[in-house]
Amino acid sequence: MNTKQLKHNSTSFFLYRILFLPPLASFLTFICLKYDFTLTLKGIDLIFFGGLFFVFAISISTANTRRFQAIEELAILWSLAMSFWQTGKRHLSEGEKEKLQYELREFFEKLRFLFHVDVVGEEAKKRLADIDDFFNEISLIVEKFRKTEKVSAPELACLLGWFEKMYSSFEKLLAIKENRTPRTLRIFLDWALVAGVLILSPQFAILGLYGIFASFLIMCFLIILIKVQKMLEYPFGKNMDHIDLRMRNKAYKRITWAYGVELLLWEQGLENNKKRLC
């Protein structure tokens, strides 16, 4: 089963649950109220439901932390790419500048293909090999900096530090992509929390008609929170709250376009100097 089918099944499963479980919780509360089956389940609501929800909240927080860490690592990759580019413009030859420009621009497009939610198996291995090729090319470009007389030993050490940090940020992103909250724990919390709301139906019945409405709302909120937690587990998906990796235009504007503007300004300055000399 491919990723698209899994996503479709996940969406259908969410719709089935949101349409079936809240009315079921309200119906069970109504039955308890009708037959005067009301109980104050002392400790059960706090220990069972409250304890499970606390663990569930921790799993959501952990998934959200991974998302923000991914955003931070992407920002680091951008800063390092721009640092390489600004340094390369001043120390490399025209042909080497074009090579660096191309590699940096295509790197973010390669990232998008690697972290795409539908890229798995052999395709993922192929995309990962493309990233390794990029880092190999960058290491060769750093060697060209070494041959440049204008670059001192401390500056070369800084370039190597940038290269290492760039690799480190990529590996962190890859770890975020490949490692999530254990599936067994997520499934257990999912169904245990749903069962917990249903078990508490006699306690909701104590509230009367308000309890019927309250059980419906609590089950709705719980199903939605479970769906949000599943979305946070993988921050590089297709939904509007996922991290947008479509950065080709941004890379083109910040790397290619910036270099073109400087070249244009340099040519205009050269023309102005010629006019002054004439």
ZIGIVEN-V795228 format. One line per field, one symbol per residue. psi: psi as a letter, one per 40 degrees, with the letter a starting at -180 (. if undefined). A space follows every 10 residues. Layout:
# ZIGIVEN-V795228
psi=???
This chain:
# ZIGIVEN-V795228
psi=hidddddddd dddddddddd dddddddddd ddddefghih ghdddddcdd dddddddddd dddddddddd dddddddddd ddddddddde eiiddddddd dddddedddd ddddehdehi bddddddddd dddddddddd ddddddehdd hidddddddd dddddddddd dddddddeha hhdddddddd ddddddddde ddddddeadd dddddddddd dddddddddd dddhefaeid eihhegeddd ddddcddddd dddddddddd ddddddd.
